[in-house]
Amino acid sequence: TTIYTRACDNVGNSSTTSFAYTIDTTPPDASVASPVAGTYNSTQSVTLSAAGSDSIRYSTSSTPASCVAGTLYSGAITVASTTTIYTRACDTAGNSTTASFAYVIDTDAPSAPTSTVAAGSYNSNQSVELASVGSDYIKYSTSGSVANCSSGTLYSGAIEITSNTTVYARACDNAGNSATASFAYVVDTEAPSNPVASPAAGTYEGTQSVSLSASGSTSIRYSTSSTPSDCSSGNLYYSAISVATDTTIYALACDDVNNTSDASFAYDITVGSTPPPVLISKKYGSSTSSISFSKVFSPISRFSNPAMGASNNSSTGNTTAKDDKNNSNNKVSNLKSDTVSKIEKLPQNIKINSSNTSIKALQEFLTASGSGPKAKSLEKHGLTNNFGPLTKSALAEWQKANGLKADGILGPKTKAKILEVLKK
């Protein structure tokens, strides 16, 4: 509106003037900040603008009360720490609009990622979980480093490691701070080869120096009582083992991740000796008879009376053999009732280096029915589920004693003969 006026006096003098009034009730737009309010990991330079305004007042403590309160905005505001900017946009009519902008400045990075499974070599698949203190999320990759918090795969659960793998991880917070780590895993499930002994297991005359080896192993553990339970038990093999008496060496080959393979080697050590000539002299009547024997005899020698002809030694020998047979028959009859069923279950033509839970029943039969040195050696070394050199020797000894081919193999004829003896 414009008001026009004329001022007059009593003699007719006058002057004019006018008054223009603009009524503006429309406020300016609310202030806009750039960058927008939010969380940042560095100092920010904040600019303000407001369409339709003639000025902007601001404060970092509270909203300016009027268009003359607060600080007149004249250029970018530096925000170096967590801050809220309160603004009032004003026009010349005194209309105004308020706004506020909260900034969080976070420069503290989260901790580097950690894994529940330490990096290293393993002999089985691993389930790897990641964590980081102060992070809002973790990104990872198995092909290369995670470049930033926008790349890689978002971690949401355990990562399954089934082969040689490196896990690259980046822990991030909402401000964009981050920390990285990587974890290299080797998964090796291949066991070393079975241990090999030199000389091979068997019967020898005199002390033997036994060497052990196993392809793919980094160490060998051994014992003369039982197979070492793991790669930290038993004796560490580092040089040849001296075997002077009947001995079984139980060996366990290990690699760096504790994959194992085992084998055992039974040695029957005999001590060869030649007794001196035997000189027997005995008086018969008025003369002295002397007989010299240079032939090697068994530890127990029986001699006939040279003056009386044939002795009854053969009768004594027959009596001893008969007693041995009776003792063997008694031992066989005392075997457990399930021995027959176990031997019946053994596969045909089972031979050396075979393993079966019923082999022990065969060994029990051989040690019970045989009185020879091989059967006794088998009994001395203990019974197992392995068909080793001692079992083969004892079986061959029994086959020979029973008119069978002494090949040390449990073939159909041998098995049938054993079952025949057991079922009597």
C-alpha positions in Angstrom: 0.0 0.0 0.0 1.1 3.7 -0.7 -0.4 6.6 1.3 -0.3 10.0 -0.5 -0.6 13.1 1.6 -0.8 17.0 1.3 -0.1 19.4 4.2 -1.9 22.9 4.1 -1.8 26.1 6.1 -4.5 28.8 6.6 -3.3 31.0 3.7 -3.3 28.1 1.3 0.3 27.1 1.3 0.7 23.2 0.9 3.2 20.4 0.3 2.7 16.7 -0.7 4.4 13.5 0.2 3.7 9.7 -0.1 4.4 6.6 2.0 4.8 3.2 0.4 4.3 0.1 2.7 5.2 -3.4 1.7 3.7 -6.2 3.9 5.9 -9.3 3.7 4.8 -12.3 5.8 6.6 -15.0 3.8 9.7 -16.4 5.7 12.8 -17.4 3.8 13.6 -21.1 3.3 15.3 -23.0 6.1 19.1 -23.0 5.9 20.9 -25.8 4.1 24.3 -27.1 5.1 27.0 -28.7 2.9 28.2 -31.3 3.7 25.1 -32.6 5.2 24.9 -33.4 8.9 26.3 -36.8 9.8 29.4 -38.7 11.0 32.8 -38.1 9.5 36.3 -39.2 10.2 38.0 -35.8 9.5 37.5 -32.1 10.0 34.7 -30.6 7.9 34.2 -27.2 6.3 30.5 -26.4 6.5 28.8 -23.8 4.2 25.3 -22.5 4.8 22.7 -21.1 2.4 18.9 -20.2 2.6 16.8 -19.2 -0.4 14.8 -16.0 0.2 17.0 -14.9 3.1 19.0 -11.7 3.4 21.2 -13.0 6.2 21.9 -16.1 8.3 22.7 -16.0 12.0 24.2 -19.1 13.6 25.4 -20.5 16.9 27.0 -23.8 18.1 25.2 -23.7 21.5 21.6 -22.9 20.8 19.3 -21.4 18.1 19.7 -17.6 17.8 16.8 -15.9 19.5 16.3 -13.3 16.7 17.8 -11.9 13.5 20.2 -9.8 15.5 21.3 -12.6 17.9 24.0 -15.2 17.3 26.9 -14.8 14.8 26.3 -13.4 11.3 27.3 -16.1 8.8 29.9 -14.8 6.4 31.8 -17.9 5.3 32.5 -21.6 5.8 32.4 -22.8 9.4 35.2 -25.2 10.4 34.0 -28.3 12.3 36.9 -30.2 13.9 35.1 -32.0 16.6 31.5 -33.3 17.3 29.4 -30.1 16.9 25.8 -29.0 16.3 25.3 -25.8 14.2 22.0 -23.9 15.0 20.9 -21.4 12.3 18.2 -18.7 11.7 17.7 -17.5 8.2 16.3 -13.9 8.1 14.9 -11.5 5.5 14.7 -7.7 5.8 11.1 -7.9 6.8 12.2 -9.8 9.9 10.7 -13.1 8.8 13.0 -16.0 9.8 13.3 -19.8 9.7 15.5 -22.0 11.9 17.4 -25.2 11.3 20.2 -27.2 13.0 22.9 -29.6 11.7 24.7 -32.2 13.9 28.1 -33.4 13.0 30.0 -36.3 14.6 33.7 -36.2 14.0 35.2 -39.7 14.7 38.9 -40.2 13.9 39.4 -43.4 16.1 39.7 -46.5 13.9 38.3 -49.8 15.1 40.8 -52.5 16.2 42.3 -54.8 13.5 40.2 -57.9 12.8 41.0 -61.0 14.8 40.2 -64.7 13.9 39.0 -67.5 16.2 41.4 -69.8 14.4 45.0 -68.6 14.3 46.7 -68.5 10.9 48.8 -71.6 10.3 48.8 -75.2 9.0 46.0 -77.7 9.9 45.2 -81.3 9.0 41.4 -80.7 8.7 38.9 -78.1 7.5 38.6 -75.0 9.7 35.6 -72.7 10.5 36.9 -69.2 10.9 35.0 -66.4 12.7 36.1 -62.7 12.6 35.7 -59.9 15.1 36.8 -56.3 15.8 36.4 -54.0 18.7 34.8 -50.7 17.8 33.7 -51.7 14.3 30.3 -51.5 12.9 30.9 -54.2 10.2 33.7 -56.2 8.6 34.4 -56.7 4.9 36.5 -59.7 3.7 37.9 -61.4 0.6 39.8 -64.6 -0.2 41.3 -63.3 -3.5 43.1 -60.1 -2.5 43.2 -57.1 -0.1 39.9 -55.3 0.6 40.5 -51.8 -0.8 38.0 -49.9 1.3 34.8 -50.2 3.3 32.7 -50.4 0.1 34.5 -53.4 -1.4 34.8 -57.0 -0.5 32.1 -59.3 1.0 30.1 -58.2 4.1 31.1 -60.7 6.9 27.9 -62.3 8.4 29.1 -65.6 9.8 31.8 -68.3 9.9 34.0 -68.7 6.9 34.7 -72.3 6.0 38.3 -73.1 5.0 38.6 -76.3 3.1 41.9 -75.7 1.2 44.9 -73.4 1.3 43.3 -70.0 1.7 44.2 -66.4 2.8 41.4 -64.4 4.4 41.8 -60.6 3.9 39.7 -58.6 6.3 38.9 -54.9 6.8 37.0 -53.7 10.0 35.0 -50.5 9.4 33.0 -48.0 11.5 30.2 -45.8 10.3 32.6 -42.8 10.1 34.7 -44.7 7.5 37.6 -45.4 9.8 39.0 -48.9 9.2 41.8 -51.4 10.1 43.0 -54.4 8.2 44.4 -57.9 8.8 45.0 -61.1 6.9 45.1 -64.8 7.9 46.8 -67.5 5.8 45.7 -71.1 6.3 47.3 -74.3 4.9 44.9 -77.3 5.0 47.0 -80.5 4.6 45.0 -83.8 5.0 47.6 -86.1 3.3 49.3 -88.5 5.6 53.0 -89.5 5.1 53.7 -92.9 3.8 53.8 -95.9 6.2 57.2 -96.2 7.9 59.7 -98.6 6.4 62.4 -100.5 8.3 65.8 -101.7 7.1 66.5 -104.5 7.5 63.0 -105.8 7.1 61.2 -107.5 10.0 62.1 -111.2 10.3 64.4 -113.7 12.0 68.1 -112.8 12.3 71.2 -114.2 13.9 72.9 -111.6 16.1 72.2 -108.0 16.9 70.6 -105.9 14.1 70.8 -102.1 13.5 67.4 -101.0 12.3 66.8 -97.8 10.3 63.4 -96.2 9.9 62.1 -94.0 7.1 58.8 -92.6 5.8 58.3 -90.5 2.7 56.5 -87.2 3.4 57.2 -87.3 7.1 59.0 -84.7 9.2 59.6 -87.0 12.2 59.1 -90.6 13.3 58.2 -91.6 16.8 58.7 -95.2 17.9 58.2 -97.6 20.9 58.9 -101.2 21.6 55.7 -101.7 23.6 52.9 -100.3 21.5 52.2 -97.8 18.7 52.8 -94.2 19.9 49.4 -92.5 20.5 50.4 -89.2 18.8 53.3 -87.2 17.4 54.5 -86.2 20.9 54.6 -89.6 22.5 57.0 -92.5 22.2 60.7 -91.9 21.3 61.8 -89.5 18.6 63.7 -91.5 16.0 67.0 -89.9 14.9 69.4 -92.8 14.4 69.5 -96.5 13.9 67.9 -98.7 16.7 70.0 -101.5 18.0 67.9 -104.7 18.3 69.8 -107.4 20.3 66.8 -109.5 21.5 63.4 -110.5 20.2 61.7 -107.1 19.7 58.8 -105.5 17.9 59.3 -101.9 16.9 56.1 -99.8 16.6 56.6 -96.7 14.5 54.5 -93.6 13.8 55.4 -91.3 10.9 54.3 -87.6 11.4 54.2 -84.5 9.3 54.1 -80.8 10.3 50.3 -80.8 10.8 50.2 -84.2 12.7 48.9 -86.3 9.9 50.2 -89.8 10.8 50.7 -93.3 9.5 52.0 -96.3 11.4 53.6 -99.7 11.0 55.2 -102.4 13.2 58.3 -104.6 12.7 58.9 -107.8 14.6 62.4 -109.1 14.9 63.3 -112.6 16.1 66.9 -112.6 17.2 68.8 -115.9 17.5 72.2 -116.3 19.1 74.4 -118.8 17.0 77.0 -120.9 18.9 79.0 -124.1 18.4 79.6 -126.1 21.6 83.0 -127.6 22.2 83.6 -131.3 21.5 82.0 -133.6 24.1 84.3 -136.0 25.9 82.7 -138.7 27.9 84.7 -141.2 29.9 83.4 -143.9 32.1 84.9 -147.0 33.6 83.4 -150.3 32.5 85.0 -153.2 34.4 88.7 -152.8 34.8 89.2 -150.5 31.7 88.3 -147.0 30.8 86.3 -146.2 27.7 86.5 -142.7 26.2 84.3 -141.4 23.4 84.9 -138.0 21.8 82.1 -136.3 19.8 82.9 -133.4 17.6 79.4 -133.2 16.1 77.2 -130.3 17.4 74.4 -131.5 19.6 71.2 -129.9 20.8 71.4 -128.4 24.3 70.1 -131.7 25.7 72.2 -134.8 24.5 71.4 -138.3 25.4 74.1 -141.0 25.0 73.9 -144.8 25.1 76.0 -147.0 27.2 78.8 -148.0 24.8 79.3 -151.2 26.7 75.6 -152.2 26.7 74.5 -151.5 23.2 71.3 -149.7 22.4 69.7 -147.6 25.1 66.1 -146.6 25.8 66.6 -143.0 24.6 64.2 -143.4 21.8 61.6 -144.4 24.3 62.3 -141.3 26.4 62.1 -139.1 23.3 58.8 -140.6 22.3 57.4 -140.0 25.8 58.5 -136.3 25.7 56.9 -135.8 22.3 53.7 -137.5 23.5 53.7 -135.2 26.5 54.1 -132.1 24.3 51.2 -133.3 22.1 49.0 -133.9 25.2 49.8 -130.4 26.5 49.0 -128.9 23.1 45.7 -130.7 23.0 44.8 -129.5 26.5 45.6 -125.9 25.5 43.5 -126.1 22.3 40.6 -127.5 24.3 40.8 -124.6 26.7 40.5 -121.9 24.0 37.4 -119.6 24.2 34.3 -120.9 22.5 34.2 -118.0 20.1 37.6 -118.9 18.6 36.0 -121.2 16.0 33.5 -118.5 14.8 36.3 -115.9 14.6 38.6 -118.1 12.5 35.6 -119.1 10.3 35.1 -115.3 9.6 38.7 -114.9 8.4 38.9 -114.3 4.6 40.5 -116.9 2.3 44.2 -116.7 1.6 44.9 -114.1 4.3 48.7 -113.5 4.5 51.5 -111.3 5.8 50.8 -107.6 6.3 47.0 -108.2 6.6 44.9 -106.8 9.4 41.6 -108.3 10.8 39.9 -108.3 14.2 39.9 -112.2 14.0 43.6 -112.6 13.4 44.2 -112.6 17.2 42.0 -115.8 17.4 44.3 -117.5 14.8 47.3 -116.5 16.8 45.7 -117.9 20.0 45.2 -121.2 18.2 48.8 -121.3 16.9 50.4 -120.6 20.3 48.1 -123.2 21.9 48.5 -126.0 19.4 52.2 -125.5 18.5 55.2 -126.3 20.7 57.8 -125.2 18.2 60.1 -122.1 18.5 58.1 -120.0 16.1 54.9 -120.5 18.1 56.7 -119.7 21.3 58.2 -116.6 19.8 54.8 -115.4 18.6 53.4 -116.0 22.2 56.4 -114.1 23.7 55.8 -111.0 21.5 52.1 -110.8 22.3 49.0 -111.3 20.2 47.6 -108.6 18.0 45.2 -108.1 15.0 48.0 -107.9 12.6 49.3 -110.8 10.4 53.0 -110.1 10.7 56.2 -112.1 10.2 55.9 -113.9 13.5 52.4 -115.1 12.7 53.5 -116.2 9.2 56.4 -118.2 10.7 54.2 -119.8 13.4 51.6 -120.8 10.8 54.2 -122.3 8.5 55.6 -124.2 11.4 52.1 -125.6 12.2 51.4 -126.4 8.5 54.7 -128.4 8.3 53.8 -130.3 11.5 50.4 -131.2 10.1 51.5 -132.3 6.6 50.4 -129.2 4.8 52.3 -126.9 2.4 54.4 -124.7 4.8 53.8 -121.3 3.0 52.6 -119.3 5.9 49.3 -118.5 4.1 45.8 -119.2 5.6 44.5 -121.0 2.4 41.4 -123.1 2.2 43.1 -126.4 3.2 44.9 -124.9 6.1 41.8 -123.2 7.4 39.8 -126.4 7.0 42.5 -128.3 9.0 42.5 -125.8 11.8 38.7 -125.9 12.1 38.9 -129.7 12.1 41.3 -129.6 15.0 39.2 -127.0 16.9 35.9 -128.9 16.5 37.3 -132.3 17.7 
